[in-house]
Amino acid sequence: MAKRGRSKKSSNWFTVLLLAVVLLAAVAAGIYYASSRSEKDVENTGITGPSQIELLEESKSAQKAVDDILLTRDNWQLTDNGRSSQKEKQRSGTEVIWNKRELAIGVPRDTQLRDAANWLAGKLEGSKLKTVRMEETTYNDWDSVRLDIAISTKAGEGTKEFVTDTVYFYHNLNLDKPDKDIKKEQTTKRSHHGRLAVIIDDCGYDVDLVQRLVNLRAPFSFAIIPYRDFSSDSLHVINGGGQVAMLHLPMEPMNASAMSEGKSTVLTSMDDKRIMQLTGELINSLPGISGVNNHQGSKATSDERTMRAVLKEIKRQGLFFVDSNTYAKSLGDKLAAGMGVPTGRNNIFLDNSTNEDEIIKKIWQAAAIADKYGSAIAICHARPHTVNAWEQVIDEVKASGLKLVPVTEVLH
């Protein structure tokens, strides 16, 4: 009997030990799974080439996080309009699958819609979620503010956002409990009167960013890098939106190691015939464009012979030239004017910083320059942070009296 008792006790200890090991293994596996999910790289093709990456669990977690915040508002009405599976092929060929949902949030009539959207955006700060768009729109014919919320995941050396929630805030007249804790947005209305031409450089790398900018219905001008994966697609989107399309002509910089476009770059070592030939080939790769500006080019644009050859071909094709002003000693606009080529010069770069608030500050600086001189040219790029900034501020810019115009309207 004693022996059987010891055997039973040993068996119990073994069972407890086994359960502990299993539990630790499960926890470790869970930790590994959670960390591996956050490190998914949508541009990583792996050993076997392009594959499929699922962000379904990430989408579900993101949507639950949004629900947990919204459900703290006992005087708002939440309507879940359903979910849909999203698929998007990346430049690497990898297909990303995630889940997107539409929410409608009814708020009391005394609550400003943008204040409600800002409240939710503020609650998301510091989390892994990002607000990538806030704009005034309509929902079922009611005035509303739209807020897009996204998860951010690794994409090669950078990151990419995938929208998991589109939230529409609208006034529900049946709700009468006030939102006393919603901070009212300080709305000191800006007033501007100048004309501002905005050129979007580096189109051709990501057509989705170009499409988002076109969707803002602002008369931007778009400069396309030639021979990139989405150069032709970008041109199609730009033309479809009735916008000005340009060639973003690769030109030699002072620092040769920084030259990004290889054989498509105009070099000061080329003779005039080769410069004109290459410039013509690059223009013709984007049929129907209206003009040209320089990509990089600090060395080439400050070399008179090189610039004259470039401008000779631009004039032959009946196009305009905008000096991007990447170098203070650039001769581009002065030579163009002397040769009878419609021209202008960039006054300010808007997105040397990736901080969206800083980009917005630069947009208002550009507006002030336009006020001072009557008109101005600003350059920014088809990059995620820049697009986010424009989506946040475009309604205020339009309401300020600043006149956004195609670059063709400010040339001389």
Secondary structure, DSSP 8 states (H G I E B T S, - for coil): -HHHHHHHHHHHHHHHHHHHHHHHHHHHHHHHHHHHHHT-BTT---TTSS-EEE-HHHHHHHHHHHHHHHTT-TTSEEEEEEEEEEEEE-TTS-EEEEEEEEEEEEE-TTS-HHHHHHHHHHHHTTSSEEEEEEEEEEETTEEEEEEEEEEEEEETTEEEEEEEEEEEEEE-TT--S--TTS------------EEEEEEEEETS-HHHHHHHHTTT---EEEE-TTSTTHHHHHHHHHHTT-EEEEEEEE--SSGGG--SGGGSB-TTS-HHHHHHHHHHHHHTSTT--EEEEEE-TTTTT-HHHHHHHHHHHHHTT-EEEE--SSTT--HHHHHHHTT--EEE--EES-SS--HHHHHHHHHHHHHHHHHHSEEEEEEES-HHHHHHHHHHHHHHHHTT-EEE-GGGS--
